[in-house]
Amino acid sequence: MKGSIRRQLLLWLLIPLLTLAVFSTIAANFLGINIARDIYDKQLLNSADSVAARIKVRNDKLTVDLPPAAQAILKHNYNDEFYYQVLSPDGKMLSGDTHLPPYEANTSVKEPKFSTIKFDGKQLRVVCLSAPTPDLAFDHVIILVAETRNTRTQLAGQITMSILIAQLIVIAFGAVAVWIGVGRGLLPLHKIEKVVEARSPGDLSSLDVEVPTEILSLVTALNRLFKHLQDDVDLQKRFISNAAHQLRTPLAAVGTYCDLARKLAKDSEMSAVLNDLDAGVTRMSKLVNRLLSLARSEPAVAATRSNVVFDLNECASVMSAAHVPDALRKKVQVEFLSSTQPALVYGDPHAIEELLSNLIENAVTYTESGGNVVVKIADMKGKWNAVIADDGPGIPPVERGRVFERFYRMPGTEAPGTGLGMAIVREIAASHNATVDISEGLSSRGTSVRVEFPHVSAQQRVR
């Protein structure tokens, strides 16, 4: 199963946003460097102008009058180191810091010139400008003012970090907004989910809900599928109805002719043949009925039943009474134990009666003369249990899983049967969300079949 649509949409929206954030951070860093450069270049130029204003010429000697207070002003930033030099036009140092690297004199300096140099493992930002000196042998001097770039780097980093944090906050809020927005956009799908979930299994009518254009094709496809399924179910139901009529009618006619022929037969040999024929017709009729019951128990057809809330006790009581005549003929005692309160379940009572009838018939058929069959309805572990137990020969544990297979009969079974009874039980139980379990029967022998039905839900009560 793939991840949720909401997560995928959020992921595909975050990828370009994060990519954009990376590029914008790079641009912000470049912008921060330029802003810091412009700001501190102006301050550096002001410092150079201050040095130029402090140049004095006395007795043909140049001095720079920078008292401690003036130096403190020039070195206003304690994060950086400040240097200056005053050079003659030919590059000879006249005043300043002697440990700066030599500067290549350029007599054509007319406008302040900025550059970045490496000195003592550090980067220095340098401004070079020309200052007039009419009282000396040369008409101008070159002033160099330099400082380290620590503060510039810090400012550029602060600008970049501020922009990055703002972008991450915007992306975070955007992700939350997208998450909420996508959730609201998916509400129509949740609406369809609730509509489909609230339906009964047999409701194959078209979905009648207003949905956005994007999922209209999905709803249309579902409606087409429901229509095809309904057509198939209707076709199967018509086939079962036609088959029931076409098969039962001639078998009933053959049975009638057998009875008539048996009455007209004059010798015992012919009567024996007719008795065998009548028994065969009876078995055939029973097989046809079981096949039709199995077809009606198929999930596609069972889902279209008209389900109601009913008392499991009533079905069990009716079916127990229906098999009493057969039990009396075999001298088998059938006992019915109802629950102390109504055993309300949701489903098709006729199908449940058929399920119970098959189980009770099997118990009576395979229990020896003088045996016992108990039909019990009880509430066990929060579920209604229909238990049919006998003290007959029982079913070996290795065979209990196979008895639900169609047309399967245990080896050595002598009693007549079709091998379809337990298959029908399983199909009917499955269509009612019930489970079937086989264990030992009465007095640690025989067979006990327990069918567990869920309690009626509040939603099923109001249907």
Protein Blocks (a to p, Z undefined) as FASTA:
>chain_A
ZZdfklmmmmmmmmmmmmmmmmmmmmmmmmmmmmmmmmmmmmmmmmmmmmmmmpcceehi
acddddfklmmmmmmplkbccddddddfkopafbdcfkbccddddfkbmbdcdddddeeh
iacdddddddddfkbmbfbdcddddddfklmmmmmmmmmmmmmmmmmmmmmmmmmmmmmm
mmmmmmmmmmmmmmmmmpcfklccdcdddddfklmmmmmmmmmmmmmmmmmmmmmmmmmm
mmmmmmmmmmmmmmmmmmmmmmmpcbfklmmmmmmmmmmmmmmmmmmmmmmmmmmmpmkl
mmmpccddddfklmmmmmmmmmmmmmmmnopacdddddfbdcddeddfklmmmmmmmmmm
mmmmmpcehiacddddddeehiacdddddfbebjafklmmmmmpghiacehiabgcehlm
mmmmmmmmmmnopacdddddehhiajddddddddddfklmmZZ
